[in-house]
Amino acid sequence: MPNPFHLLRPNPRRASCLLIAEDAIYVALSTAAAADVSTMAKWPAGVPLPITATVDVWVAAQTATTVVSIVAEHWAAGEGDE
């Protein structure tokens, strides 16, 4: 099984994100949980996973590779933000 991949970093401006994978994946919302696949949550293929926390998001594929799509929604940028 492949090593976990750090998909998203913590971002206080991220209101939510939606993950959708072609194959079943393992998901962790902290570096500690991503340390071993046995402590990650298994998520089925093709089922959208909404994440509303502004935390790290780690994923690992059950197979060698898979495609994971991310749709992220951010809060409005403040003055001086680009």
Secondary structure, 3 states (H helix, E strand, C coil): CCCCEEEECCCCCEEEEEEEECCCEEEECCCCHHHCHHHCEEECCCCCEEECCCCCEEEEECCCCCCEEEEEEECCCCCCCC
